[in-house]
């Protein structure tokens, strides 16, 4: 399986719709992320709680096409956002989404009719108020950016982005095994670094203090991390005794990815490539 579409299904829709009049949610939150940062793991955990909506990449064109088709809404941004608020706001009035940096750039261009090129760090967040009213931000980061880059490169090459824990791990035929590619992994690393730098500087320039989640902590202390995020986002909404569902996806790291990671760290070209020391 390449990508789990578990959060796009109709079972996640608010039924009947939240405020048929089109009233916006009382609270929005954004999981600000880069590829392979653990954002999917976090979003599925928050969605499983029920009260916090179903945060996912709503502004990913693939997901947007699926949802506009099912909801039979117009494809323009205003119509889609109204449908999102109606169909994905929890009964408690909470709406959540995940945004990679490039998706925020595209969303800004669409909302403002602006140039789609990447803007500078310090652009205004005001355009998001109609889309994500009263938004709070959860900033998820992965400390080991080299492993993150390897994970992103392998996902791009194999199409394997997520797998359910209930599925047997697929065998990858030898002729489909991605060969080690320093330039490919280095390019993914630069993409991640660019997204991280822009997110941090955008939030700082906008005066937004995000809730920070470290991927490695999420993995090592899963239940406590998810509980902390839920509690900080919506104080008093999630009871301290509320059970935290176990992950429905498994880590994709394996001997192959570890070998790519080892070779990338030892590759002599690292000294010649514009990689940061992080």
Protein Blocks (a to p, Z undefined) as FASTA:
>chain_A
ZZdcklmpmklpccddehklopacfbdcdddddehilpmmmmmmmmmnomnojaddfkbm
klmmmmmmmnopafbfklmmmmmmmmmccfkopacddddfklmmmmmmmmnopafbdcdf
kbcfklmmmmmghiacdddddfblmlmmmmmmmmmmnopabdcfkbccddddfklmccdd
fklmmmmmmmmmmmmmmmmmmmmmnopacddddfklmmmmmmlmmmmmmmmmmghkacfk
lccdddfbdcfbdfklmmmmmmmmmpmklmmpccdfZZ
